[in-house]
Amino acid sequence: MTFPLIIAHRGDAKHAPENTLAAFDLAIAKGADAIEFDLHQTLDGELVVHHDYTLDRTTTGSGQISDYTLNELRALDAGSSFSPDFAGEAIPTLSEVLELGKGLVRFEIELRCATLSFLNKVIHEIEDHGVASDVEITSSHIPLLPFVRLHQKELRVGYFVPAIPEWKSPELGSLHLIQWLKLIDAQVAHLSTSMLHQPIVDSLRDQGYLVHGTNLNEAEGIQGALSLGVDQFSTDEIDLALELRQRHHADTTD
């Protein structure tokens, strides 16, 4: 793999319905190094891949995912709202996505539920597919994160870093960030474009943390992240990201 890693945010969601097997398959075919997706638990305890907590925006269903069984969700159309060409595309299970990408890409999995029983199911599924070393777990449910590596040390943990408030100096902000990463046993700091500055990147790298640029979809942001030496970044613009990374490597190796 060529670094920094390019992570397809919800698959190739520009050219296929987000968080579907079609989107992931297309991202893998184009050469993405990893795929990012969101994970929920159904009413009957199954693990499914979908972004929103509700179904209305991207499927023919309505209401919360957690109110549906797996069979009920599988009967919905998750492709027609994107394009008639994808009519009948289903909400995938975690198992299907891991099987699709195993040995081909890494996985960034955002946990949308906040219970230890949910986390245990996710880890069990990851272990069954033998991909623990290729998985990074993220979640906005911060209290869940310290438990990830207590249950499976091969997994990486990514932390969504909040913006440093104006009253903090960059030095103090970096110090607190590193302390938070240690507290939750995270290995990857997810930084928005407002946080992607050389002193912050350098302080994280010096302490052994990986730096992730979050959702970089414009050429300027991608080029900036490449220049800063981030370890990975997520994007909706896979073709652009691959082109700019190739150009950057060519320019820096001449």
N, C-alpha and C positions, 0 to 999 in steps of 0.2 A: 504493500500500500504506500502511496505517496502522501507525505505530510505537508500541510495540515490535512486532517481527514475532513472530507466533505460529507455532511449529514443531510440526507433528504428529509426535510420537515414534512411529516405526514405523507411520505412517499413523494412521487413526482406529482404533486397536487395541482400543478399548472396544466398538466396534460391528461389527467385521469382523476376520478373522484378520490378525494383525500381519505387517507386511512383505509384504503381497500387493497385487496391483493393486486388489482390492476395497477394501482399507483406504485406499490412497492416493487412489483415485477419490472415496471418501466424504469424506475430509479436504479434498480440493480443492473439492468441491461445497459443503461447509459454510463455506468461506472461509478456511481456513488459508493463511498466507503462504508456508510452506515445509513440506516433508516430510523427515523424517529416516529413514535406513535404513542397514543394515549390508551390507557387500559381501565376498563370498568368491570364490575361484577354484576351478573344478571340476577333476577329474582330467585332462580334455582341454583345460584352459586357458581355459574360458569364464567370464564374470563373472555371478554370480547374487546375488540379494538374499535374505538370511536372517539372523536374529540369531545364534543359537547356532552354535558350531563343529560341533555334532552335530545330527542330525535328529529324535531321539526325542521331544522335547517337543511339537513342533507339526506333525509330519507322520506319514505311515504308514511312513516309513523308519526306519532305525537306523544308528548309526555316524557317522563324520565326513563332512562335505560333500566334503572334498577327495579322498575315495576313490571318488566317483561321477562319471560323465560327465554332461554336460548332459542328454542324452536319458534317462538313468536317473533323474535328479532330476525331470525333467518328468513322468515317469510316476507320481510320488508324489502323494498327496492332502495338500495343505497347508491345507485348510479344515475338514474334518470334526471335527477335535479342538476347534475353536472352536464350531461349530454345524453340524448337518446341512444347514442352509440354504446353507452354503458348500461342500458336498461337491464335490470335483473342482477346487477352486481350486489353481492351480499355483504353484510357486516361480518368481517372475519373474526375467527377466534385467535387467541394468542398462539395456540398450537399450530394453526395454519401458517401464521406469519413466521414463526420460528422455523418451521419446516421449509418454507419458501426460501428463507435467507441463510440458512445454516451453511457455513463454509464459504459463503459468498460475501457477506457483509457483517458488520457489527450492528448492534441494536441499542438504541436509546429509548427506554421505556418510561413514560411518565405515569405514575400511579395516581388514579383519580379517586380512589377510596382510601380511607384512613384507619383501617383496622389491622391488627396483627394477623388475624385469620386470613384476610385478603392477601397480605404480604407473604404469608406462608404458602398459600396456593400458587402465587406467582413464582416464588423461588422453586417450589416443587416442579412446576412445569418447565422452568428454565433448566433445572438439573436433569429432568427426564430427556430433554433434547440435547444435553451435553454442550451447552453454549455459555455457561456461566462466565468464562473468561472473556467473552465477546459482548457482554451486556453492561450497560450503565443504567442505573436506576435514578430517576429524578422524581420530584413531587413538590407541589405547593403545600402539601401537608407536612410541614417541616418536622413535627415531633415523630413522624414515622421513620425518618431517614437514619437516625442512629441505630435502629434495629436491623437495618439491611445487612450489614457486614457481621453483625453478631450471629446471624443465621447462615450466611454464606460469604466467606472471606474473599472468594474470587471475584465477586461483583464489585464494580465501581459505583460510587455515589456522586451524583452531580448536584450542586447547590445553586439555585437561582439567586444571584447576588442582588440585593436592593441597591438603589442608587445611594451614593454617599451624600448625606445632607450637607448643605452649604456651610454650616457652622463647623464641620469637621475639616481638618487639614487632610490632604491626600495621604500623608504619612500615618495619621491616626486612623483614617479610614482603612488603609491597608492592614494596619496592625489588628484592628478589630475583625476584619474579614478573615485573616489567617486564624485568629482565635476561634471564630465561629466554625470554620472548616474543621479545625481540630475537635471541637466539641461534638460535632455530628458525624465525625469520621468520614468526611467527604474527601474525594481525590480530585474533583473537577470543579472549577469555578466558572459558572455561566455568567458572562458579562454582556450587558447591553452595549450598544455603540457609545453611549455616554460614559461608560466605564472603561472603554478600551483605550487606555493611555499607557505609554511606555513604562512609567514608574510603577504602576499597579501591576502590569503584566510581568515586569522584571521581579518585583517583590514576590509574586506568587510562584514564578518559575524557580527563584532562588530557594524557596522553601519546599520545592519538590511537587508543587501542584500543577495540574494541567489546566490550561486556559482555553475556554470555549467562547467563541463569539456567537451571540444569540441572534438568529433570524436575520442574517445579512443578505439583503435582496437587491441592493444597488451596487453598481460597479465600484463606486467610491468607497463604500463600507467594506466590500470584499478586499479591494486592493490595500486598504488601510490595515485590515487584519493580517493579510499576508506579510506586509512590511513589518508589523509588530512581532511576528513570529508566533502567532497563536497555534495551539496544538490541533484544534478542530473548530469547525463552525457549522451552524445549521443554516439552511437556505431553502427558499421556495424556487429559486432560480438555478437549477442544477446545471443546465447547459452553460450558462454564463459563468458559474463558479468553476466548473471544470476547465473552461477556456482560459479564465484569468489565472488559475493556479498553474496551468501548463506554461502560460506566457511568463509568469513570475519565475518559475524554475528555470526557464530558458535564459531569462535575463540575468539571473543570479549565478548561473553556472558557466556563462561565457567567459 
